[in-house]
Amino acid sequence: MDRIHIGAGLSFVTADRVAVAVIEYARRLAERGRFDVLEVPVVRDNGSRGMVTLMLGASTQIAAEALTATTQQTNEDEWVDTLEQEIAALRSGAIQSVADFDADLERLFDL
């Protein structure tokens, strides 16, 4: 599990792969001078799962902190796979519309 820190004081816990994908996506957005609003799966303090909404872009201050031994892991493989597709599109310049990406996320998480 990793804790992602955003800007001034917001942090949340998520799966390792999710944290890596969010950091990489933020980097690719910044390289292109773009921004996006992203729903990220999280683990709350009480252990329940939820989502947090982030706006990522060139000026986003973001860091991921690896947490020490934890017994709870999440299974967010589909979420990460979808975000990795968006990262690949940013690399190639074939950018998927934000509306299409949001629809993909809504389908994955029944939002």
C-alpha contacts under 8 A as a table, 3 or more apart, distances in Angstrom:
res1	aa1	res2	aa2	distance
1	M	13	V	6.65
1	M	14	T	5.73
1	M	15	A	4.70
1	M	16	D	4.99
1	M	66	A	6.50
1	M	67	L	5.77
1	M	68	T	7.99
1	M	70	T	7.01
1	M	72	Q	7.77
1	M	73	Q	6.49
2	D	13	V	5.58
2	D	14	T	5.56
2	D	15	A	6.06
2	D	16	D	5.36
2	D	19	A	6.38
2	D	64	A	6.28
2	D	65	E	5.41
2	D	66	A	4.50
2	D	67	L	5.28
3	R	11	S	6.41
3	R	12	F	5.32
3	R	13	V	4.29
3	R	14	T	6.33
3	R	19	A	7.66
3	R	64	A	5.65
3	R	65	E	5.03
3	R	66	A	6.45
3	R	67	L	6.72
4	I	11	S	5.36
4	I	12	F	5.49
4	I	13	V	6.34
4	I	14	T	7.47
4	I	19	A	6.56
4	I	62	I	7.04
4	I	63	A	5.70
4	I	64	A	4.39
4	I	65	E	6.24
5	H	9	G	7.09
5	H	10	L	5.83
5	H	11	S	4.30
5	H	12	F	6.86
5	H	62	I	5.60
5	H	63	A	5.16
5	H	64	A	6.19
5	H	65	E	7.71
6	I	9	G	6.74
6	I	10	L	5.28
6	I	11	S	6.05
6	I	60	T	7.35
6	I	61	Q	5.74
6	I	62	I	4.62
6	I	63	A	6.72
7	G	10	L	6.54
7	G	60	T	6.77
7	G	61	Q	4.97
7	G	62	I	6.38
12	F	42	V	6.62
12	F	43	V	7.43
12	F	44	R	7.51
13	V	42	V	5.64
13	V	43	V	5.48
13	V	44	R	7.04
14	T	18	V	6.40
14	T	19	A	6.46
14	T	41	P	6.59
14	T	42	V	4.62
14	T	43	V	5.70
14	T	74	T	7.50
15	A	18	V	5.22
15	A	19	A	6.38
15	A	42	V	7.56
15	A	73	Q	6.37
15	A	74	T	5.68
15	A	75	N	7.49
15	A	76	E	7.15
16	D	19	A	5.25
16	D	20	V	6.36
16	D	66	A	7.72
17	R	20	V	5.17
17	R	21	A	6.12
17	R	76	E	7.81
17	R	77	D	7.81
17	R	80	V	6.71
18	V	21	A	5.12
18	V	22	V	6.09
18	V	40	V	7.86
18	V	41	P	7.83
18	V	76	E	7.02
18	V	79	W	7.69
18	V	80	V	5.80
19	A	22	V	5.18
19	A	23	I	6.23
19	A	64	A	6.39
20	V	23	I	5.28
20	V	24	E	6.18
20	V	64	A	7.71
21	A	24	E	5.09
21	A	25	Y	5.96
21	A	80	V	6.37
21	A	83	L	6.71
21	A	84	E	6.65
22	V	25	Y	5.05
22	V	26	A	6.10
22	V	83	L	7.86
23	I	26	A	5.17
23	I	27	R	6.25
23	I	62	I	7.15
23	I	63	A	7.31
23	I	64	A	7.51
24	E	27	R	5.04
24	E	28	R	6.23
24	E	87	I	7.37
25	Y	28	R	5.14
25	Y	29	L	6.10
25	Y	83	L	7.42
25	Y	84	E	7.84
25	Y	86	E	7.79
25	Y	87	I	5.62
26	A	29	L	5.15
26	A	30	A	6.16
26	A	56	L	5.73
26	A	57	G	6.12
26	A	58	A	7.52
26	A	60	T	7.61
27	R	30	A	5.14
27	R	31	E	6.25
27	R	58	A	7.73
28	R	31	E	5.05
28	R	32	R	6.43
28	R	87	I	6.63
28	R	90	L	6.37
28	R	91	R	7.07
29	L	32	R	5.24
29	L	33	G	6.08
29	L	34	R	4.98
29	L	35	F	5.88
29	L	36	D	7.74
29	L	56	L	7.49
29	L	57	G	5.75
29	L	58	A	6.66
29	L	90	L	7.26
30	A	33	G	4.91
30	A	34	R	6.04
30	A	35	F	7.36
30	A	57	G	5.39
30	A	58	A	3.90
30	A	59	S	7.56
31	E	34	R	7.74
31	E	58	A	7.35
32	R	90	L	7.61
33	G	57	G	7.16
33	G	58	A	5.98
34	R	57	G	5.84
34	R	58	A	6.88
35	F	55	M	6.97
35	F	56	L	5.36
35	F	57	G	4.05
35	F	58	A	7.01
36	D	55	M	5.68
36	D	56	L	5.41
36	D	57	G	6.59
36	D	98	V	7.10
37	V	53	T	6.83
37	V	54	L	5.55
37	V	55	M	4.32
37	V	56	L	6.26
38	L	53	T	5.63
38	L	54	L	5.20
38	L	55	M	6.28
38	L	56	L	7.43
38	L	102	D	7.77
39	E	51	M	6.05
39	E	52	V	5.61
39	E	53	T	4.53
39	E	54	L	6.42
39	E	105	L	7.71
40	V	51	M	5.29
40	V	52	V	5.25
40	V	53	T	6.27
40	V	54	L	7.38
41	P	49	R	7.14
41	P	50	G	5.79
41	P	51	M	4.47
41	P	52	V	6.56
41	P	76	E	7.61
42	V	49	R	5.75
42	V	50	G	5.25
42	V	51	M	5.45
42	V	52	V	6.77
43	V	46	N	8.00
43	V	47	G	5.77
43	V	48	S	5.79
43	V	49	R	4.64
43	V	50	G	6.25
43	V	74	T	7.90
44	R	47	G	5.22
44	R	48	S	5.38
44	R	49	R	5.99
44	R	50	G	6.83
45	D	48	S	7.45
55	M	60	T	7.89
56	L	59	S	7.89
56	L	60	T	5.71
57	G	60	T	5.36
67	L	70	T	7.38
70	T	73	Q	7.68
76	E	79	W	5.28
76	E	80	V	6.25
77	D	80	V	5.16
77	D	81	D	6.05
78	E	81	D	5.00
78	E	82	T	6.20
78	E	108	L	7.28
79	W	82	T	5.26
79	W	83	L	6.34
79	W	105	L	7.12
79	W	108	L	7.06
80	V	83	L	5.07
80	V	84	E	5.98
81	D	84	E	5.05
81	D	85	Q	6.32
82	T	85	Q	5.19
82	T	86	E	6.61
82	T	104	D	7.58
82	T	105	L	7.69
83	L	86	E	5.04
83	L	87	I	6.25
84	E	87	I	4.88
84	E	88	A	6.14
85	Q	88	A	5.07
85	Q	89	A	6.23
86	E	89	A	4.99
86	E	90	L	6.27
86	E	95	I	7.19
86	E	96	Q	6.84
86	E	101	F	7.75
87	I	90	L	5.08
87	I	91	R	6.30
88	A	91	R	5.01
88	A	92	S	6.29
89	A	92	S	5.16
89	A	93	G	5.80
89	A	94	A	4.84
89	A	95	I	5.03
89	A	96	Q	6.86
90	L	93	G	5.05
90	L	94	A	6.34
90	L	95	I	5.54
91	R	94	A	7.88
92	S	95	I	7.86
96	Q	100	D	6.61
96	Q	101	F	6.71
97	S	100	D	5.27
97	S	101	F	6.37
98	V	101	F	5.04
98	V	102	D	6.01
99	A	102	D	5.12
99	A	103	A	6.15
100	D	103	A	5.07
100	D	104	D	6.30
101	F	104	D	5.05
101	F	105	L	6.37
102	D	105	L	5.07
102	D	106	E	6.10
103	A	106	E	5.03
103	A	107	R	6.17
104	D	107	R	5.17
104	D	108	L	6.33
105	L	108	L	5.03
105	L	109	F	6.20
105	L	111	L	7.98
106	E	109	F	5.27
106	E	110	D	5.33
106	E	111	L	4.77
107	R	110	D	5.24
107	R	111	L	7.05
